[in-house]
Amino acid sequence: MTPFGARLRALREAYGVTQAELARALHVSPAYLSALEHGHRGRPSPGLIHQLNEYFGLIWDDAEEMVRLARLSHPRVVVDTAGLSAEATALANRLAREIRCLKPETIAALTAVLERAAERE
């Protein structure tokens, strides 16, 4: 599941809307919405994000959050380590190999480390 997919599912459930109902309203297939929610499709288009924001009545920060989550939600990430150290390349490759085995608390801890590093830059 992607961050965007998780938020979409949470919105649907909070509003009591089925995938089929939402799909009809957005003129997309229920299979497409399911694939978005489960992370089997890439980022949604800006137009679809706008439609979702309108459907759920999201404005300001909530609407911007949907855009941000969509940017973070490509299920097949490519990490370009060209020009970086051997250690950075090894880390990227190890993470790609082992990410499926990491526990949620480990992922949260790694995310926190990266956020602290970004704040220092």
Summary of the structure (lengths in Angstrom):
residues: 121
radius of gyration: 17.0
end to end distance: 29.5
largest distance: 49.9
contacts: 267
relative contact order: 0.11
helix: 71%
strand: 0%
